[in-house]
Amino acid sequence: MDYKKAGVDIEAGYKSVELMKKYVQGTMRPEVLTNLGGFSGAFSLKKFMSMENPTLVSGTDGVGTKLKIAFLMDKHDTVGIDCVAMCVNDIACAGGEPLFFLDYIACGKNYPEKIASIVSGVAEGCKQSEAALIGGETAEMPGFYPVDEYDLAGFAVGIVDEKDLITGKDIKAGDVLVGIASSGIHSNGYSLVRKVFPMEKEALGEYKEELGKTLGEALLTPTKIYVKALKAVKEAGVTIKGCSHITGGGFYENIPRMLPEGARAVVEKDSYEVPAIFRLLQKEGDIAEEMMYNTYNMGIGMMLALDAADVDAAVKALESVGENAYVVGHIEDGEKGVTLC
């Protein structure tokens, strides 16, 4: 008996590392001090010493049951983008610049080409957010995961000058809500998605006229990364007073997280076009509208609270980097929370 016969192939692990190196290398920043394969990753903060009070911000998350659709479609090169997005969007939401990212892949069996495909997506997400992929772990766990399945999670660290932290404390009545479009369902609510749509390869491969693509392609559309969008707003001289990453819990849970006591967000549902994938999901699942807004981003992946005088400049900055932005509501005095009308 040996480790390989017990289900863990060390040689496959070595091969996985070799295959992923070309993807990881493309994410490097000058501040990275170590090479892939060491026991830890090192990142120099010397560049940021000019900040008045350099402050680290962090985020950790996974892809969730969206992975089940990747398994069915045998498509693994985009879920890594989702993993990065879920972490770095939270950092950007606080005003931070993502610096580096680490991934964790746990699988039933290490298929090197599949692992490399997953990491190619992680690397792409890191490129989009300008974060370095400085390390990670691939754990082969036979008997814990089925041989053709895996889990994917990650951890990111960013930096911001304390004075530039987005806290929401200065939000007040009269401020305006600007929503930045999502790319689709992103990475939340897939347990419900999998109850609504048939989880069969044939059904996922069916072309949907209203979506302009197959159902599977729509469901695997990667989570949008908003790092460059929020950076563009900042560089336009606009102060983002509050920022909410619309993830699990939808509008009702996430928008209040950026609000101070005594401020209420009012969102006008007809201020933008809800993407077709949400309309199809609601129809096929006979899901109440309130539940849709309490579970999904409904086409708005990031919500900003801005001074009314800054709205035009912010929207222009967002459009300059290819984002669709909408004025979707305002802040009024009242009990902390959100009203959809």
QUIMO-V318459 format. One record per residue. N is the residue number from 0. RES is the residue in one letter. PHI is phi in whole degrees, -180 to 180 (NA if undefined). OMEGA is omega in radians with two decimals (999 if undefined). NEAR is the number of other C-alpha atoms within 8 Angstrom. Layout:
n=<N | N>
res=<RES | RES>
phi=<PHI | PHI>
omega=<OMEGA | OMEGA>
near=<NEAR | NEAR>
This chain:
n=<0 | 1 | 2 | 3 | 4 | 5 | 6 | 7 | 8 | 9 | 10 | 11 | 12 | 13 | 14 | 15 | 16 | 17 | 18 | 19 | 20 | 21 | 22 | 23 | 24 | 25 | 26 | 27 | 28 | 29 | 30 | 31 | 32 | 33 | 34 | 35 | 36 | 37 | 38 | 39 | 40 | 41 | 42 | 43 | 44 | 45 | 46 | 47 | 48 | 49 | 50 | 51 | 52 | 53 | 54 | 55 | 56 | 57 | 58 | 59 | 60 | 61 | 62 | 63 | 64 | 65 | 66 | 67 | 68 | 69 | 70 | 71 | 72 | 73 | 74 | 75 | 76 | 77 | 78 | 79 | 80 | 81 | 82 | 83 | 84 | 85 | 86 | 87 | 88 | 89 | 90 | 91 | 92 | 93 | 94 | 95 | 96 | 97 | 98 | 99 | 100 | 101 | 102 | 103 | 104 | 105 | 106 | 107 | 108 | 109 | 110 | 111 | 112 | 113 | 114 | 115 | 116 | 117 | 118 | 119 | 120 | 121 | 122 | 123 | 124 | 125 | 126 | 127 | 128 | 129 | 130 | 131 | 132 | 133 | 134 | 135 | 136 | 137 | 138 | 139 | 140 | 141 | 142 | 143 | 144 | 145 | 146 | 147 | 148 | 149 | 150 | 151 | 152 | 153 | 154 | 155 | 156 | 157 | 158 | 159 | 160 | 161 | 162 | 163 | 164 | 165 | 166 | 167 | 168 | 169 | 170 | 171 | 172 | 173 | 174 | 175 | 176 | 177 | 178 | 179 | 180 | 181 | 182 | 183 | 184 | 185 | 186 | 187 | 188 | 189 | 190 | 191 | 192 | 193 | 194 | 195 | 196 | 197 | 198 | 199 | 200 | 201 | 202 | 203 | 204 | 205 | 206 | 207 | 208 | 209 | 210 | 211 | 212 | 213 | 214 | 215 | 216 | 217 | 218 | 219 | 220 | 221 | 222 | 223 | 224 | 225 | 226 | 227 | 228 | 229 | 230 | 231 | 232 | 233 | 234 | 235 | 236 | 237 | 238 | 239 | 240 | 241 | 242 | 243 | 244 | 245 | 246 | 247 | 248 | 249 | 250 | 251 | 252 | 253 | 254 | 255 | 256 | 257 | 258 | 259 | 260 | 261 | 262 | 263 | 264 | 265 | 266 | 267 | 268 | 269 | 270 | 271 | 272 | 273 | 274 | 275 | 276 | 277 | 278 | 279 | 280 | 281 | 282 | 283 | 284 | 285 | 286 | 287 | 288 | 289 | 290 | 291 | 292 | 293 | 294 | 295 | 296 | 297 | 298 | 299 | 300 | 301 | 302 | 303 | 304 | 305 | 306 | 307 | 308 | 309 | 310 | 311 | 312 | 313 | 314 | 315 | 316 | 317 | 318 | 319 | 320 | 321 | 322 | 323 | 324 | 325 | 326 | 327 | 328 | 329 | 330 | 331 | 332 | 333 | 334 | 335 | 336 | 337 | 338 | 339 | 340>
res=<M | D | Y | K | K | A | G | V | D | I | E | A | G | Y | K | S | V | E | L | M | K | K | Y | V | Q | G | T | M | R | P | E | V | L | T | N | L | G | G | F | S | G | A | F | S | L | K | K | F | M | S | M | E | N | P | T | L | V | S | G | T | D | G | V | G | T | K | L | K | I | A | F | L | M | D | K | H | D | T | V | G | I | D | C | V | A | M | C | V | N | D | I | A | C | A | G | G | E | P | L | F | F | L | D | Y | I | A | C | G | K | N | Y | P | E | K | I | A | S | I | V | S | G | V | A | E | G | C | K | Q | S | E | A | A | L | I | G | G | E | T | A | E | M | P | G | F | Y | P | V | D | E | Y | D | L | A | G | F | A | V | G | I | V | D | E | K | D | L | I | T | G | K | D | I | K | A | G | D | V | L | V | G | I | A | S | S | G | I | H | S | N | G | Y | S | L | V | R | K | V | F | P | M | E | K | E | A | L | G | E | Y | K | E | E | L | G | K | T | L | G | E | A | L | L | T | P | T | K | I | Y | V | K | A | L | K | A | V | K | E | A | G | V | T | I | K | G | C | S | H | I | T | G | G | G | F | Y | E | N | I | P | R | M | L | P | E | G | A | R | A | V | V | E | K | D | S | Y | E | V | P | A | I | F | R | L | L | Q | K | E | G | D | I | A | E | E | M | M | Y | N | T | Y | N | M | G | I | G | M | M | L | A | L | D | A | A | D | V | D | A | A | V | K | A | L | E | S | V | G | E | N | A | Y | V | V | G | H | I | E | D | G | E | K | G | V | T | L | C>
phi=<NA | -143 | -63 | -65 | -69 | -79 | 114 | -113 | -102 | -63 | -63 | -63 | -63 | -61 | -65 | -57 | -62 | -63 | -68 | -85 | -56 | -65 | -76 | -62 | -58 | -71 | -102 | -65 | -118 | -59 | -77 | -73 | -109 | -126 | -106 | -61 | 113 | -79 | -83 | -154 | -110 | -117 | -139 | -78 | -104 | -56 | -59 | -101 | -69 | -78 | -66 | -62 | -146 | -59 | -128 | -83 | -126 | -139 | -154 | -140 | -169 | -132 | -95 | 75 | -79 | -57 | -59 | -60 | -73 | -61 | -63 | -63 | -89 | 52 | -128 | -125 | -94 | -119 | -65 | -65 | -63 | -57 | -62 | -64 | -58 | -64 | -88 | -74 | -65 | -66 | -66 | -63 | -62 | -92 | 94 | -87 | -101 | -61 | -106 | -149 | -139 | -130 | -112 | -136 | -117 | -115 | -138 | -77 | -146 | -85 | -99 | -52 | -66 | -67 | -60 | -64 | -64 | -59 | -67 | -61 | -70 | -59 | -63 | -63 | -62 | -65 | -63 | -62 | -102 | 59 | -105 | -88 | -89 | -100 | 176 | 173 | -147 | -115 | -110 | -90 | -130 | -62 | 89 | -100 | -114 | -59 | -63 | -105 | -125 | -156 | -120 | -139 | -141 | -155 | -147 | -129 | -126 | -133 | -139 | -154 | -70 | -51 | -67 | -101 | -60 | -91 | -115 | 83 | -66 | -100 | -65 | -146 | -56 | 100 | -66 | -112 | -97 | -117 | -102 | -104 | -60 | -90 | -97 | 149 | -72 | 64 | -130 | -131 | 83 | -77 | -66 | -74 | -53 | -74 | -85 | -83 | -98 | -63 | -92 | -131 | -58 | -64 | -67 | -68 | -87 | -77 | -74 | -112 | -56 | -68 | -95 | 74 | -167 | -73 | -60 | -62 | -63 | -65 | -73 | -96 | -54 | -65 | -60 | -73 | -102 | -105 | -60 | -68 | -64 | -70 | -64 | -64 | -64 | -63 | -69 | -81 | 86 | -94 | -90 | -84 | -78 | -152 | -147 | -129 | -85 | -84 | -117 | -59 | 103 | 56 | -68 | -67 | -90 | -86 | -62 | -62 | -64 | -97 | -94 | -81 | -61 | 88 | -118 | -126 | -90 | -118 | -113 | -93 | -65 | -94 | -82 | -156 | -88 | -72 | -57 | -61 | -62 | -74 | -65 | -66 | -61 | -63 | -68 | -67 | -97 | 50 | -95 | -62 | -58 | -61 | -68 | -60 | -75 | -97 | -126 | -119 | -79 | 54 | 100 | -120 | -89 | -143 | -115 | -112 | -108 | -132 | -63 | -55 | -70 | -100 | -62 | -61 | -66 | -67 | -62 | -62 | -64 | -66 | -66 | -67 | -108 | 86 | -92 | -96 | -124 | -134 | -80 | -115 | 170 | -154 | -107 | -134 | -69 | 156 | -64 | -54 | 159 | -138 | -116 | -105 | -137>
omega=<3.04 | -3.04 | -3.13 | 3.12 | 3.08 | 3.06 | -3.12 | -3.08 | -3.11 | 3.14 | 3.09 | 3.09 | 3.10 | -3.12 | 3.11 | -3.14 | 3.14 | -3.11 | -3.07 | -3.05 | -3.10 | 3.11 | -3.11 | -3.09 | -3.12 | -3.13 | -3.01 | 3.01 | -3.13 | -3.08 | -3.12 | -3.04 | -3.08 | 3.10 | 3.10 | 3.09 | 3.10 | -3.12 | 3.11 | 3.08 | -3.14 | -3.06 | -3.11 | 3.10 | -3.08 | -3.11 | -3.00 | -3.11 | 3.14 | 3.09 | 3.10 | -3.14 | -3.12 | -3.03 | 3.11 | 3.04 | -3.05 | 3.10 | 3.09 | -3.10 | 3.08 | -3.11 | 3.11 | -3.02 | 2.94 | 3.11 | -3.14 | 3.12 | 3.05 | 3.11 | -3.09 | -3.11 | -3.08 | 3.13 | -2.95 | -3.00 | 3.13 | -3.08 | 3.06 | 3.07 | 3.09 | -3.09 | 3.11 | -3.08 | -3.09 | 3.13 | -3.03 | 3.08 | 3.09 | 3.10 | 3.13 | -3.14 | 3.11 | -3.13 | -3.05 | 3.01 | 3.11 | -3.13 | -3.12 | -3.03 | 3.01 | 3.14 | 3.08 | 3.12 | 3.07 | -3.04 | 3.07 | 3.08 | -3.12 | 2.98 | -2.99 | -3.12 | 3.11 | 3.12 | 3.13 | 3.10 | 3.09 | -3.10 | 3.07 | 3.08 | 3.07 | -3.14 | 3.11 | 3.09 | 3.11 | 3.10 | -3.14 | -3.11 | -3.14 | 3.06 | 3.12 | 3.03 | -2.96 | 3.13 | 3.13 | -3.11 | 2.98 | -3.08 | 3.07 | -3.00 | 3.14 | -3.12 | 3.12 | 3.05 | 2.98 | -3.03 | -3.10 | -3.13 | 3.14 | 2.98 | -3.07 | 3.11 | -3.12 | -3.09 | -3.12 | 3.07 | 3.09 | -3.11 | 3.07 | 2.99 | -3.03 | -3.12 | -3.12 | 3.08 | 3.06 | -3.04 | -3.11 | -3.02 | -3.09 | 3.09 | -3.13 | 3.11 | -3.13 | 3.06 | -3.04 | 3.09 | 3.08 | 3.14 | 3.07 | -3.03 | 3.02 | 3.08 | -3.10 | -3.07 | -3.07 | -3.02 | -3.14 | 3.05 | -3.07 | 3.03 | 3.06 | 3.09 | -3.07 | 3.03 | -3.08 | -3.08 | 3.09 | -3.14 | 3.10 | -3.06 | -3.13 | 3.14 | 3.14 | 3.14 | -3.12 | 3.12 | 3.13 | -3.09 | -3.09 | 3.12 | -3.09 | -3.12 | 3.09 | 3.12 | -3.13 | 3.11 | 3.13 | -3.09 | 3.13 | 3.09 | -3.05 | 3.04 | 3.13 | 3.09 | -2.98 | -3.06 | -3.10 | 3.12 | -3.13 | 3.07 | 3.13 | 3.11 | 3.13 | -3.12 | 3.06 | 3.11 | -3.12 | 3.04 | 3.07 | -3.06 | 3.12 | -3.10 | -3.13 | 3.06 | -3.04 | -3.11 | 3.12 | -3.04 | 3.02 | -3.10 | -2.98 | -3.14 | -2.95 | -3.13 | 3.12 | -3.11 | 3.14 | -3.01 | 2.97 | 3.08 | 3.10 | 3.12 | -3.13 | 3.12 | 3.08 | -3.09 | 3.11 | -3.02 | -3.10 | -3.11 | 3.10 | -3.13 | 3.08 | -3.10 | -3.03 | -3.10 | 3.12 | 3.11 | 3.13 | 3.13 | -3.13 | -3.12 | -3.08 | -3.11 | -3.08 | -3.07 | 3.12 | -3.10 | -3.14 | 3.12 | 3.09 | -3.13 | 3.12 | -3.09 | -2.97 | 3.12 | 3.06 | 3.07 | 3.10 | -3.08 | -3.13 | -3.14 | 3.14 | 2.98 | -3.04 | 2.94 | -3.08 | -3.12 | -3.08 | -3.00 | -3.09 | -3.13 | 3.14 | 3.14 | 3.11 | 3.14 | 3.14 | 3.13 | -3.14 | 3.11 | 3.01 | -3.14 | 2.98 | -3.10 | -3.08 | 2.96 | -2.98 | -3.13 | -3.06 | 3.09 | 3.03 | 3.08 | 3.11 | 3.12 | 3.14 | -3.10 | -3.11 | 3.06 | 3.05 | -3.09 | 999>
near=<4 | 5 | 8 | 8 | 7 | 8 | 9 | 12 | 10 | 7 | 6 | 10 | 11 | 8 | 9 | 14 | 10 | 7 | 10 | 13 | 9 | 7 | 10 | 14 | 7 | 8 | 13 | 11 | 7 | 5 | 8 | 12 | 9 | 10 | 7 | 9 | 6 | 7 | 4 | 6 | 12 | 8 | 9 | 8 | 7 | 5 | 7 | 7 | 8 | 5 | 7 | 7 | 7 | 11 | 8 | 8 | 11 | 10 | 11 | 10 | 10 | 9 | 14 | 10 | 8 | 12 | 10 | 7 | 12 | 12 | 11 | 10 | 9 | 6 | 8 | 12 | 10 | 13 | 15 | 17 | 15 | 15 | 16 | 14 | 12 | 14 | 15 | 14 | 12 | 10 | 17 | 13 | 11 | 11 | 11 | 12 | 10 | 15 | 11 | 12 | 15 | 11 | 12 | 12 | 11 | 12 | 17 | 15 | 13 | 13 | 8 | 11 | 8 | 9 | 11 | 12 | 11 | 13 | 13 | 13 | 14 | 15 | 15 | 10 | 15 | 15 | 11 | 10 | 12 | 9 | 14 | 13 | 12 | 15 | 11 | 7 | 7 | 9 | 8 | 11 | 12 | 13 | 6 | 6 | 11 | 11 | 8 | 8 | 10 | 10 | 11 | 13 | 12 | 14 | 12 | 16 | 13 | 13 | 12 | 13 | 11 | 9 | 5 | 7 | 10 | 11 | 10 | 11 | 8 | 7 | 14 | 9 | 9 | 9 | 13 | 14 | 15 | 15 | 13 | 12 | 12 | 13 | 11 | 13 | 16 | 12 | 12 | 11 | 10 | 10 | 7 | 7 | 9 | 9 | 7 | 9 | 9 | 8 | 9 | 7 | 8 | 6 | 9 | 13 | 10 | 9 | 8 | 9 | 6 | 5 | 10 | 7 | 9 | 12 | 13 | 11 | 10 | 11 | 10 | 11 | 11 | 11 | 14 | 10 | 11 | 10 | 13 | 10 | 11 | 11 | 8 | 11 | 15 | 10 | 7 | 9 | 6 | 10 | 8 | 11 | 14 | 14 | 15 | 12 | 12 | 15 | 12 | 10 | 12 | 15 | 13 | 11 | 10 | 14 | 15 | 12 | 7 | 11 | 14 | 10 | 6 | 8 | 16 | 15 | 15 | 12 | 12 | 9 | 8 | 5 | 9 | 7 | 6 | 8 | 9 | 8 | 10 | 10 | 9 | 8 | 12 | 12 | 8 | 9 | 8 | 6 | 10 | 7 | 7 | 6 | 8 | 12 | 13 | 11 | 12 | 15 | 13 | 12 | 12 | 11 | 14 | 13 | 14 | 12 | 14 | 15 | 10 | 8 | 5 | 10 | 11 | 7 | 10 | 11 | 11 | 8 | 12 | 15 | 10 | 7 | 9 | 6 | 10 | 8 | 11 | 11 | 9 | 13 | 12 | 13 | 15 | 12 | 9 | 7 | 8 | 12 | 11 | 12 | 8 | 7 | 6>
